[in-house]
């Protein structure tokens, strides 16, 4: 089990059954051909001595290339993903044009064992999804965040 922690911001707009959330499709070759379970709350890792909400704001900007939203941050709590990472998320009501996103990048050897390093986007695209559809797109353990947001918005 890992001691890694991530923090993120789940943007939402609308209310009730019409509530939509902004999810990012994970970048890189592993996720390229996947859809179901390949979308995530924009988030990133932080150090144990760092404030998680401050980290969520920083990671939002790093992942999407846009400043974090202003507005009330609604705590959605934490989940432990299957790899052991603990993810903490805040929901913020805001609108964002996916066409304006300029994702950050990461480097990795690809293909594995080739010795060639390539840059890939952290998130290769973002989209708005109604809560019901988002459930089929998001990483399974992060579905809890959608349920918690839905409970606040009903």
Secondary structure as GFF3:
##gff-version 3
##sequence-region A 1 154
A	DSSP	beta_strand	5	13	.	.	.	ID=ss1
A	DSSP	three_ten_helix	16	18	.	.	.	ID=ss2
A	DSSP	beta_strand	20	26	.	.	.	ID=ss3
A	DSSP	beta_strand	39	40	.	.	.	ID=ss4
A	DSSP	beta_strand	42	45	.	.	.	ID=ss5
A	DSSP	alpha_helix	52	64	.	.	.	ID=ss6
A	DSSP	beta_strand	74	80	.	.	.	ID=ss7
A	DSSP	beta_strand	86	93	.	.	.	ID=ss8
A	DSSP	three_ten_helix	98	100	.	.	.	ID=ss9
A	DSSP	beta_strand	105	109	.	.	.	ID=ss10
A	DSSP	beta_strand	117	121	.	.	.	ID=ss11
A	DSSP	beta_strand	123	130	.	.	.	ID=ss12
A	DSSP	alpha_helix	131	137	.	.	.	ID=ss13
A	DSSP	three_ten_helix	140	142	.	.	.	ID=ss14
A	DSSP	alpha_helix	143	153	.	.	.	ID=ss15
###
